[in-house]
């Protein structure tokens, strides 16, 4: 039996104005047979960001290095990723080989 695919949602930049968007996306992916994980950053707000710099960096690192995930989707762009780039272990992320998708300021990744 084939392993179900898994997607992780993370918000390494701005906070989500509508956190229920993650619930809607999870419903869509689940209906198509995916397992879904949503990080705390999808539901947090610290100033204009989806949590503190520490939380966003740690969660992005964890999701991008998690070999149980097939796909990591950034829930939104905005501003904030450049504040945490120096905290990431890019060797570990590269070694994990995840598909990581984002837009806007995520292009700095």
C-alpha positions in Angstrom: 0.0 0.0 0.0 1.3 3.4 -1.0 2.1 6.0 1.7 -0.2 8.9 1.6 1.4 12.2 0.7 1.9 14.9 3.4 1.8 18.6 3.2 2.9 21.1 5.8 1.7 24.7 6.0 4.0 27.3 7.5 3.9 31.1 7.6 7.5 32.4 7.8 6.6 36.0 7.0 3.4 38.0 7.6 0.5 36.9 9.7 -2.6 35.5 8.0 -5.4 37.9 8.0 -7.8 34.9 7.6 -6.4 31.9 9.5 -9.5 29.9 8.4 -7.8 29.8 5.0 -5.6 27.1 6.4 -8.7 25.1 7.4 -10.1 25.4 3.9 -6.8 24.4 2.3 -6.5 21.4 4.7 -10.0 20.3 3.8 -9.1 20.5 0.1 -5.8 18.5 0.5 -7.4 16.0 2.9 -10.2 15.3 0.4 -7.5 14.4 -2.1 -5.8 11.9 0.2 -3.1 14.1 1.7 -2.1 14.2 5.4 -1.9 17.8 6.5 0.1 19.6 9.2 -0.3 23.3 10.0 2.3 25.1 11.9 1.6 27.4 14.8 2.8 30.3 12.6 -0.4 29.9 10.5 -2.4 31.0 13.5 0.0 33.4 15.4 0.4 37.1 15.2 3.3 39.2 16.6 3.2 42.7 15.3 3.0 42.3 11.5 4.5 38.8 11.5 3.1 35.3 11.9 4.8 34.9 15.3 8.2 36.0 16.7 11.3 35.7 14.6 12.4 32.8 16.8 9.1 30.9 16.2 9.0 31.5 12.5 12.7 30.4 12.0 12.3 27.3 14.1 9.1 26.2 12.5 10.4 26.9 8.9 13.5 24.8 9.7 11.5 22.0 11.2 9.0 21.8 8.4 11.7 22.1 5.6 13.8 19.4 7.3 10.9 17.0 8.1 11.3 13.9 5.9 7.7 12.9 6.6 6.5 15.9 4.6 6.5 15.7 0.8 5.6 19.4 0.3 6.0 22.5 2.4 3.7 25.4 1.5 4.2 28.9 2.7 0.8 30.3 3.7 1.5 33.8 2.6 4.3 36.2 1.6 4.7 39.8 2.7 7.7 40.8 4.7 9.7 39.1 7.4 11.5 36.1 5.9 14.7 38.1 5.4 14.8 38.7 9.1 15.2 35.0 9.8 17.4 33.7 6.9 20.6 33.8 9.0 19.0 31.4 11.5 18.3 28.6 9.1 20.5 25.5 8.5 20.4 25.4 4.7 22.6 22.3 4.6 20.0 20.3 6.6 17.2 21.7 4.5 18.9 20.8 1.2 19.7 17.3 2.6 16.1 16.7 3.4 15.1 17.3 -0.2 11.6 18.6 0.4 9.6 20.5 -2.2 9.1 24.0 -0.7 6.8 26.5 -2.3 6.3 30.1 -1.5 6.0 33.5 -3.1 6.6 37.2 -2.5 9.5 37.6 0.0 10.0 33.8 0.1 12.0 34.2 -3.1 14.9 35.3 -0.8 14.9 31.8 0.5 
